[in-house]
């Protein structure tokens, strides 16, 4: 597994910590556009991973990067086409 994520990024942004020890690995968490992570929304395991990544910046992980999430960059076809949530029943 190359990436860990707690929940889908509902805000459209994610914060990513690239591993300095294992090329191609990273930790990714949902955040807002300023890089603020809702710690209460994370699972205990994800919260511990987030704290570990923050505490080991420069040793185990590179500086964090905030970017638009994949879901925000690639919306579902129905949503992208007409701006709705999909077919109506």
Protein Blocks (a to p, Z undefined) as FASTA:
>chain_A
ZZdcfbdcfkopacddddfklghiacdddddfkopacfklpcfklmmmmmmmmmmgojlp
ccddddddfklmmgcfklmmnopabjcZZ
